[in-house]
Amino acid sequence: MTDHDVIIVGAGFGGMGAAISLKRLGYGAATRSIAILEREDDLGGTWHVNHYPGLAVDIASVTYSYSFEPNPWWEHWFARGHELKRYAEHVADTYDLRRHMEFGVRVEGARWDEDERHWVVSTSAGTRTATYLMTATGFLSQPRLPDIEGVHDFAGTVIHTAQWDDSADLTGKTVAVIGTGATAVQLIPQIARQAAAMTVYQRTPIWVTPKADFRIPRAVQYLFAAQPWTQRLARRLNSTWLETLMVTGVLHYKQARLFNQGAAALAKAHLRRQVADPELRRKLTPDYSFGCKRPTFSNDYYPTFTRPHVTLETTPIRNITSTGVVTGDGRETEADVLVLATGFNLWDTNFPAFEVIGRDGRNLGKLWREQGYHAYEGVTVAGFPNFVTLNSPYSYSGLSYFMTIEVQMRHLERLFGELQQRGAHTFEISERADQEFLAHMLERMDDTVFVQGSCATARSYYYTNEGDAVLLRPTSSAHARRAVEAFPLDDYVYA
């Protein structure tokens, strides 16, 4: 007898999506049937952990949400962080998920017990057992500190964007910002409005395209609520545009190079319109192909660098002292506040986020790092029975995370439906199917910008420490939707 039928690790949108699928199949009637274990003190994942100034989704709200649970009351076309947090709470309440959630519980490891045919999960609150284990740990929550000498010696205020101090007042302060990724694009204009002086240290410029952002009129909200088809239409149109601009030219670079070049031209034109100084434009222009690193949208990022109290520094950082930042040419710029917009640690602390030991002592992290990252349809791995990894290689479909979540939800519904129909209790993807899917992904990857483009200088989190781009599924969103309806259920072994 296990403590739970299913343990889901993570109470973000991925974990909640998995729980919704299980409840559709009849799991969760008893509260302890499903346990959603979350290390933070509340639900929401990324949208709970992150709350820095300017936080917003960079995918339109009508697309960045569950298609089966539309929200007609979005305040902005690009929802702000607090709106996403509120939406997460709404989903949890609507689908009765809170009673399954336990907060402040950190999962430290999991081991498959072959004799008992269940998972033994070690947590900060003790050991649990479950027939099925699902990880929905995300990857945009574990902050990455820069590998810079002296970073711990700075005597002023240090804030990482993923651990933002809401009480910090930057008004009139001299601020040094390290990093110019997607988070920094949102944050830097906000800091510039408060700081007396700001220096931004850029290692790699980012592609930025115009952001068609606006507050959604109340009349439109009422229209979405009264006529849901209008919101579905808005979602479809926006998703199609994103797929064309951001996905086709990246994942089908070989066949659609013109789309990629068109997106880069759009970003360059955006930069020219907003920055007159040719030298500043040069510094802000990436030298890698569009899409090698996640691009983003903003209307106020580029103009921020034209303000007299803002400096863009592209000379590499040598070290940090107690009073400021020293660049490679020996210049020190003093600062009161050091803001680390250095992103998240993906490949050292995730994939997996904790030790997972499967059949015959197989270590998932070691397997991925030594034999290549892979997961059948971005969901399961041979040698790991009754295990689903929702944060996995080749899982991310399209540009919206919700596209990925819903494809994975459908995979779970088909798989667990088959399990129930057979009266079985154990599933495991066959080694043959696992390897055939990996071969298919590697073949499709040959068409992408990651292989065909110029990505050497991108320093992108899309790449593992071993240099492989395994995060994105190299197919269209439509292909992913078709595949999840068509994968052979006999690819799994049931018992």
Sequence and secondary structure as in RCSB ss.txt:
>XXXX:A:sequence
MTDHDVIIVGAGFGGMGAAISLKRLGYGAATRSIAILEREDDLGGTWHVNHYPGLAVDIASVTYSYSFEPNPWWE
HWFARGHELKRYAEHVADTYDLRRHMEFGVRVEGARWDEDERHWVVSTSAGTRTATYLMTATGFLSQPRLPDIEG
VHDFAGTVIHTAQWDDSADLTGKTVAVIGTGATAVQLIPQIARQAAAMTVYQRTPIWVTPKADFRIPRAVQYLFA
AQPWTQRLARRLNSTWLETLMVTGVLHYKQARLFNQGAAALAKAHLRRQVADPELRRKLTPDYSFGCKRPTFSND
YYPTFTRPHVTLETTPIRNITSTGVVTGDGRETEADVLVLATGFNLWDTNFPAFEVIGRDGRNLGKLWREQGYHA
YEGVTVAGFPNFVTLNSPYSYSGLSYFMTIEVQMRHLERLFGELQQRGAHTFEISERADQEFLAHMLERMDDTVF
VQGSCATARSYYYTNEGDAVLLRPTSSAHARRAVEAFPLDDYVYA
>XXXX:A:secstr
  SEEEEEE  SHHHHHHHHHHHHTTTTSSGGGEEEEESSSSS THHHH   TT B SS TTTSS TTS  TT S
BSS BHHHHHHHHHHHHHHTT GGGEEES  EEEEEEETTTTEEEEEETTEEEEEEEEEE   SSSSB     TT
TTT  SEEEEGGG  TT   TT EEEEE  SHHHHHHHHHHHTT SEEEEE SS   EE     B  HHHHHHHH
H HHHHHHHHHHHHHHHIIIIIIHHHTTTT HHHHHHHHHHHHHHHHHH   HHHHHHHS SS TTSS  EE SS
HHHHTTSTTEEEE S EEEE SSEEEETTS EEE SEEEE   B  TTT SSSSEEE GGG BHHHHHHHH    
BTTTB TT TTEEESS TT B SS HHHHHHHHHHHHHHHHHHHHHHT   EEE HHHHHHHHHHHHHHHTTSHH
HHS  TT   TTB TTS B SB SS HHHHHHHHHHS GGGEEE 
